[in-house]
Amino acid sequence: MILEQTTREFRTAGRKALVPFVTAGFPDEATSLALIRAAGETGCPVVEIGVPFSDPVADGPVIQQASQRALEQGMTLRRAFDAVTAAREHGAQPVMMTYLNPILRMEPATFAREAAQAGCAGVIVPDLGFEETGILRPVLADEGLALIDLAAPTTPDDRLARIAGPAAGFLYLVAVTGVTGTCSPVAEQLAAFAGRVRASTDLPLYAGFGIDGPARAVSSAEACDGVIMGSALLRCFLEESDSAAGLERARTLLIETRQALDDAWGGIEI
Amino acid sequence: MSTSDTPAIDGRFGRFGGRFVPETLMPGLIELEAAHRAAQQDEAFQVELSGLLRDFAGRPTPLYRAQRLEAELGHRLHIWLKREDLLHTGAHKLNNTLGQVLLAKRMGKTRIIAETGAGQHGVATAATCARFGIGCTVYMGEVDIERQAPNLQRMKLMGAEVRPVDSGSRTLKDATSEAIRDWVAHVESTHYIIGSVVGPHPYPTLVADFQRVIGQEARAQILNREGRLPSHAVACVGGGSNAMGLFGAFLDDPDVQLVAVEAGGSPGEGHASSLGRGQDGVLHGAMSLLLQDSEGQVAPVHSISAGLDYPGVGPQLAHLADRGRMQAVSATDEEAVAALHRLSTCEGILPALESSHALAHLAVLAEDSTADLVVLNLSGRGDKDLPSLQGREGS
């Protein structure tokens, strides 16, 4: 799969991936597309496109607010394909994050086909338990898309091994026991968790939840192959009075985080 | 396929049920499932629970024949009310919270969280936690805090921390989402007492198990008093715990018609009839019938009753409706309020607005030639609804 090729090549090049999470349609559709473009220009190998859902139980207050505003402006699963295409055009592998119900409503096979046509490389479904992945993984695979599995600090070793088995693209490490954007990982604990996961797979490991700035990105990337930054980016828009100012601040955060990771690991320019 | 009263090992009821939660919660759910299984086999657990149900909760509850109500409805029906409103804290919810707190203790959990709509589950949780000296946090939507103010006071008096929820529709759905988020962050120390037969496996099975006592008592009581089974068993349905509690004992009695009465709402404001008008979907951890829009977003719902104001329904009820074993009907806000007034004046019993939806359906059964003997779950008392009723009279 193209996604895994990208994540493995990035690791081979000695670099740590920065994966921004962008809620499609927040603070408005044009600005979210501009942030995706900035992500591509900053050299992010993968961009996570968040599809807003009315009841996001894995998400903290920032992504909840972003989701609600995006929904109020008419964002849908199908419209989010435009954001996917934009990410692809700007050089990043788009991965969609959506709760399960909008996919069920569209029909999984239809979703997989249209996502692939839009240029999507992988899908993250935070409320799809590993035991239930049969309703999605095969139809995504038929279209060359990876279902990104998640592992949590609470996941025991034998279960980690089962999750790692069919995993593809990268494995998403939920870095803290909690929801997004509310507390941050302690480097030693994340390292211990990542060590447990490494015992089961050599897939690239990307850590998300609570990556709140360049310093945290560096301390968290130590133990894995990349970091995912969501709430910290979206908060820029909640705290600024207009979209342009929010975009500027989010872009700066991306560039500074990318730079901090490259300073720490001396990545090779590509 | 398994029969409806013996839930499948994987928590499936036909195509409904399952476990759709963030990975962080999965080990907690597996642990809970194991603890529940072990408790079912453990005589000491059962003895402790039945002792609490008798001495703390006040079981068995009476089965009461409402003869003046029968006369009011034309003398054709025999109407028996299962008086869960007389249970300690004023509703059937205590059956479940007692069972779950005992489970939490066995699992070594030190903190309890719960969601509440009408506040009855919150009060039952608060009372149970006070009884056991365990810390308790209850999530309640701001809309519900306003319309069920007496229950807010009761929870606080019993030492619970009540956290208002201001997201989304600010009702039961959002209180549930917020409780799930709390649980995701504290799953290792905290037990989440879901108040209905909803949520990821094993909750629908576990809550139905603890509520089954309602139907077991009612079945024995009606056989004792009338010498036969009822033609109809009737209960209101939000998530469905009082309905599953009553219906559980009659699933293998095909001649007993099971009737689930949902919130029909009001013409201007919508409804909450998930069984009648929902489509397959996943919310709060289970596949069930769900009120949703064409994009798969959860739809806004409305009921005058905070306990029925929920866009989903328990997966076992969805399955029973789907295979035709249970009939799903609805009563409007107005019909429920009228039924509340009728029972109050005819029988001197003030029912909860939730239970009043079930009572409203008696007027339909009074015209139904197949109905002659009805057992209705009077799941809660209506003291908590006085602010809503006063507001309605004033408008």
Chai-1 contact restraints between the chains, C-beta under 6 A:
chainA,res_idxA,chainB,res_idxB,connection_type,confidence,min_distance_angstrom,max_distance_angstrom,comment,restraint_id
A,S54,B,Q297,contact,1.0,0.0,6.0,A-B,restraint_1
A,S54,B,V298,contact,1.0,0.0,6.0,A-B,restraint_2
A,D55,B,S177,contact,1.0,0.0,6.0,A-B,restraint_3
A,D55,B,V298,contact,1.0,0.0,6.0,A-B,restraint_4
A,V57,B,S177,contact,1.0,0.0,6.0,A-B,restraint_5
A,V57,B,I180,contact,1.0,0.0,6.0,A-B,restraint_6
A,A58,B,P22,contact,1.0,0.0,6.0,A-B,restraint_7
A,T76,B,E295,contact,1.0,0.0,6.0,A-B,restraint_8
A,L100,B,F20,contact,1.0,0.0,6.0,A-B,restraint_9
A,L100,B,V282,contact,1.0,0.0,6.0,A-B,restraint_10
A,N101,B,G281,contact,1.0,0.0,6.0,A-B,restraint_11
A,N101,B,V282,contact,1.0,0.0,6.0,A-B,restraint_12
A,N101,B,G296,contact,1.0,0.0,6.0,A-B,restraint_13
A,P102,B,G296,contact,1.0,0.0,6.0,A-B,restraint_14
A,R105,B,G296,contact,1.0,0.0,6.0,A-B,restraint_15
A,P126,B,P22,contact,1.0,0.0,6.0,A-B,restraint_16
A,D127,B,F20,contact,1.0,0.0,6.0,A-B,restraint_17
A,G129,B,R19,contact,1.0,0.0,6.0,A-B,restraint_18
A,G129,B,F20,contact,1.0,0.0,6.0,A-B,restraint_19
A,G129,B,V21,contact,1.0,0.0,6.0,A-B,restraint_20
A,G129,B,M26,contact,1.0,0.0,6.0,A-B,restraint_21
A,E132,B,G18,contact,1.0,0.0,6.0,A-B,restraint_22
A,L150,B,E23,contact,1.0,0.0,6.0,A-B,restraint_23
A,A152,B,E23,contact,1.0,0.0,6.0,A-B,restraint_24
A,A152,B,T24,contact,1.0,0.0,6.0,A-B,restraint_25
A,T154,B,T24,contact,1.0,0.0,6.0,A-B,restraint_26
A,T154,B,P27,contact,1.0,0.0,6.0,A-B,restraint_27
A,V174,B,T24,contact,1.0,0.0,6.0,A-B,restraint_28
A,T177,B,T24,contact,1.0,0.0,6.0,A-B,restraint_29
A,G178,B,A185,contact,1.0,0.0,6.0,A-B,restraint_30
A,V179,B,R181,contact,1.0,0.0,6.0,A-B,restraint_31
A,V179,B,V184,contact,1.0,0.0,6.0,A-B,restraint_32
